[in-house]
Amino acid sequence: MKPAYRSFLPTFAFTALLGLFFAQVEIQIEGTAGWAVNLPTWRIEKHWLLDIFWGGRAMTGYHAWVFPFIAMFFHFPFVMMQTWSTKLECRAIANIITFWILEDFLWFILNPGYGLEHFSSRDVPWHVHWLLGLPTDYWIGSIMAIILYTVSYKNHAQQTARQTH
């Protein structure tokens, strides 16, 4: 197995595991009322910036705090290890995107009120835009994550060889 894959696969698997756990947390918090519909939090339902940056979804106080919290969580190793690089930043952002796509999808699959049969534009009004049976956020995010992962692992084998000598 190539060195980049040896590093990528456990990172991806752990990101997926984090997504699974957080999906379960959100299922416990939200129940079947997704996108914090029944939570005691503020909401901005319509604004032109939401269409551009938020996929047309409402901005809630819950999401205003949880999104940066997760981003900080993925950046904590930089602080703890006192290291940073452009490649590591690309990897962190790719993992954040991957985390949110997997977490969101798992929320539907594992939620007793939804399941795969209700994962559709008809049953999920907070995902406004869909393409080929998936929210467009999944497609755009996946493309962005693949690009960022590719950049972050480019020349990984050469770096690994240099570090071991």
C-alpha positions as CSV (number, residue, x, y, z in Angstrom):
1,M,0.0,0.0,0.0
2,K,1.3,3.5,-0.9
3,P,2.4,5.6,2.1
4,A,-0.3,8.3,1.4
5,Y,-3.0,5.7,1.7
6,R,-1.6,4.3,4.9
7,S,-2.0,7.8,6.4
8,F,-5.3,8.6,4.6
9,L,-7.3,5.5,5.4
10,P,-7.1,5.7,9.2
11,T,-7.7,9.4,9.2
12,F,-10.8,9.0,7.0
13,A,-12.0,6.1,9.1
14,F,-11.6,8.1,12.3
15,T,-13.4,11.1,10.7
16,A,-16.2,8.7,9.8
17,L,-16.3,7.4,13.4
18,L,-16.6,11.0,14.7
19,G,-19.4,11.6,12.2
20,L,-21.2,8.5,13.4
21,F,-20.9,9.6,17.1
22,F,-22.0,13.1,16.4
23,A,-24.9,12.0,14.3
24,Q,-26.1,10.0,17.3
25,V,-25.6,13.0,19.6
26,E,-27.7,15.1,17.2
27,I,-30.4,12.4,16.9
28,Q,-30.7,12.5,20.7
29,I,-30.8,16.3,20.7
30,E,-33.1,16.9,17.8
31,G,-35.2,13.7,17.5
32,T,-36.9,13.7,14.2
33,A,-37.1,17.5,13.9
34,G,-34.0,18.2,12.0
35,W,-32.1,21.4,11.5
36,A,-32.9,22.4,15.1
37,V,-36.5,23.1,14.2
38,N,-37.8,22.4,17.7
39,L,-34.7,23.6,19.7
40,P,-34.9,26.7,21.9
41,T,-32.6,28.7,19.6
42,W,-32.8,31.8,17.5
43,R,-33.3,31.3,13.7
44,I,-32.8,33.4,10.6
45,E,-35.0,31.8,8.0
46,K,-34.4,33.9,4.9
47,H,-31.5,36.1,3.9
48,W,-29.7,36.3,0.6
49,L,-26.4,35.4,2.3
50,L,-27.9,32.1,3.5
51,D,-28.6,31.2,-0.2
52,I,-25.0,31.8,-1.1
53,F,-23.1,30.4,2.0
54,W,-25.6,28.1,3.7
55,G,-27.4,26.3,0.9
56,G,-30.6,28.1,1.5
57,R,-31.0,26.7,5.0
58,A,-31.9,28.7,8.1
59,M,-29.1,29.9,10.3
60,T,-29.7,28.9,13.9
61,G,-28.0,29.7,17.1
62,Y,-27.3,26.0,17.5
63,H,-25.5,25.8,14.2
64,A,-23.7,29.1,14.7
65,W,-22.0,27.5,17.7
66,V,-21.7,23.9,16.7
67,F,-20.0,24.5,13.3
68,P,-17.1,26.5,14.6
69,F,-16.8,24.1,17.6
70,I,-16.3,21.2,15.2
71,A,-13.8,23.2,13.1
72,M,-11.9,24.0,16.3
73,F,-11.9,20.4,17.3
74,F,-10.3,19.4,14.0
75,H,-7.7,22.1,14.5
76,F,-6.8,21.3,18.1
77,P,-3.9,18.9,17.1
78,F,-2.2,22.0,15.5
79,V,-2.3,23.8,18.9
80,M,-1.4,20.7,20.9
81,M,1.5,19.7,18.6
82,Q,2.4,23.4,18.0
83,T,2.7,22.7,14.3
84,W,0.9,23.9,11.2
85,S,1.4,23.8,7.4
86,T,-0.7,24.5,4.3
87,K,-0.9,20.8,3.6
88,L,-2.1,20.0,7.1
89,E,-4.7,22.8,6.9
90,C,-6.0,21.4,3.6
91,R,-6.3,18.0,5.3
92,A,-8.1,19.5,8.3
93,I,-10.6,21.3,6.1
94,A,-11.1,18.2,4.0
95,N,-11.8,16.2,7.2
96,I,-14.2,18.9,8.4
97,I,-16.1,18.7,5.1
98,T,-16.1,14.9,5.1
99,F,-17.2,14.9,8.8
100,W,-20.3,17.0,8.0
101,I,-21.3,15.1,4.9
102,L,-21.0,11.8,6.7
103,E,-22.6,13.1,9.9
104,D,-25.5,14.5,8.1
105,F,-26.1,11.4,6.0
106,L,-25.8,9.2,9.1
107,W,-28.3,11.4,10.9
108,F,-30.9,10.4,8.3
109,I,-29.9,6.7,8.1
110,L,-29.8,6.1,11.8
111,N,-32.7,8.3,12.9
112,P,-35.7,6.2,13.6
113,G,-38.0,8.9,12.2
114,Y,-36.3,8.9,8.8
115,G,-34.2,6.0,7.5
116,L,-33.0,5.7,3.9
117,E,-36.6,5.6,2.5
118,H,-37.2,9.2,3.7
119,F,-33.9,10.6,2.6
120,S,-35.4,12.7,-0.2
121,S,-36.1,16.3,-1.1
122,R,-39.8,15.6,-0.4
123,D,-39.1,14.6,3.3
124,V,-36.1,16.8,4.0
125,P,-37.1,20.4,3.5
126,W,-34.0,22.0,5.0
127,H,-31.8,20.6,2.2
128,V,-33.2,23.0,-0.4
129,H,-31.1,21.9,-3.4
130,W,-30.8,18.3,-4.6
131,L,-29.0,16.6,-7.5
132,L,-29.1,12.9,-8.4
133,G,-30.8,12.0,-5.2
134,L,-28.4,13.8,-2.8
135,P,-28.2,17.3,-1.4
136,T,-26.0,19.4,-3.7
137,D,-23.9,20.2,-0.5
138,Y,-22.8,16.5,-0.6
139,W,-21.6,16.8,-4.2
140,I,-19.9,20.2,-3.9
141,G,-18.4,19.2,-0.5
142,S,-17.1,15.9,-1.8
143,I,-15.4,17.5,-4.8
144,M,-13.8,20.1,-2.5
145,A,-12.7,17.4,0.0
146,I,-11.1,15.3,-2.7
147,I,-9.2,18.3,-4.0
148,L,-8.1,19.2,-0.6
149,Y,-7.1,15.7,0.3
150,T,-5.2,15.4,-2.9
151,V,-3.3,18.6,-2.2
152,S,-2.6,17.6,1.4
153,Y,-1.2,14.2,0.4
154,K,0.7,15.3,-2.6
155,N,4.4,14.3,-2.4
156,H,3.5,12.5,0.9
157,A,5.9,9.6,0.1
158,Q,8.8,12.0,-0.5
159,Q,8.2,13.8,2.8
160,T,7.9,10.5,4.7
161,A,11.2,9.3,3.2
162,R,12.9,12.5,4.2
163,Q,11.6,12.3,7.7
164,T,12.9,8.8,8.3
165,H,16.5,9.7,7.1
